[in-house]
């Protein structure tokens, strides 16, 4: 018997086309913006320009992602350029 895993879609906040939540994040009220995003649930998505971002609001989720499944996830295209600045 094959068991099916239930998948859920990540809810995204309502944003501007193309620029996403970038204007809201670039103001001085960044923390207020992230708190508003966090009110949408334990996992919520938004966009920084064309780049999708996912906010995890529970410590258990972050533990699972960063420790238990660290090698299952890609750091993405942009991490290569950033790592040279971090290690310098």
C-alpha positions in Angstrom: 0.0 0.0 0.0 1.4 3.4 -1.0 0.8 6.2 1.5 0.4 9.7 0.2 2.1 12.6 1.9 -0.2 15.6 2.3 1.5 18.7 0.9 0.4 22.2 1.7 1.1 25.4 -0.2 3.0 28.2 1.5 0.7 31.2 1.9 2.1 34.5 0.6 1.2 38.0 1.7 -0.4 40.4 -0.8 2.3 42.5 -2.4 3.1 44.8 -5.2 3.7 43.2 -8.6 7.4 42.8 -9.6 8.8 44.6 -6.5 7.0 42.5 -3.9 7.5 43.7 -0.3 10.8 45.5 -1.0 9.4 49.0 -0.4 7.9 48.0 3.0 11.2 46.3 4.0 13.4 49.2 3.0 11.7 51.6 5.4 12.8 52.1 9.1 9.9 49.8 10.2 11.5 46.5 9.1 10.8 44.8 12.3 7.1 45.9 12.1 6.9 44.5 8.6 8.4 41.1 9.7 6.0 41.0 12.6 3.0 41.6 10.3 4.3 38.8 8.0 4.6 36.5 11.1 0.9 37.1 11.9 0.0 35.1 8.7 1.0 31.8 10.4 3.9 29.6 11.3 5.2 29.6 7.7 4.6 32.5 5.4 6.1 33.8 2.1 6.9 37.2 0.7 9.1 38.6 -2.1 12.1 40.9 -2.0 11.8 42.1 -5.6 11.6 39.0 -7.7 13.2 36.8 -5.1 10.8 34.7 -3.0 11.5 34.5 0.7 10.0 32.2 3.3 9.7 33.2 7.0 9.6 30.3 9.5 8.1 31.5 12.9 8.7 28.4 15.1 12.0 27.4 16.6 11.1 23.8 15.8 10.9 24.5 12.1 14.3 26.4 12.1 15.9 23.6 14.0 14.7 21.0 11.5 15.8 23.0 8.5 19.2 24.2 9.7 20.3 21.0 11.6 18.3 18.0 10.6 17.9 18.8 6.8 20.9 21.1 6.2 22.4 18.9 3.4 19.0 18.5 1.7 18.6 22.1 0.9 20.4 24.3 -1.6 21.8 27.6 -0.5 20.8 29.1 -3.8 22.5 31.1 -6.5 23.1 34.2 -4.5 25.0 32.5 -1.6 28.2 32.0 -3.8 28.7 35.8 -4.1 27.9 36.5 -0.4 30.3 33.9 1.0 33.3 35.7 -0.4 32.4 38.8 1.6 31.7 36.8 4.8 35.0 35.0 4.8 37.1 38.0 3.9 
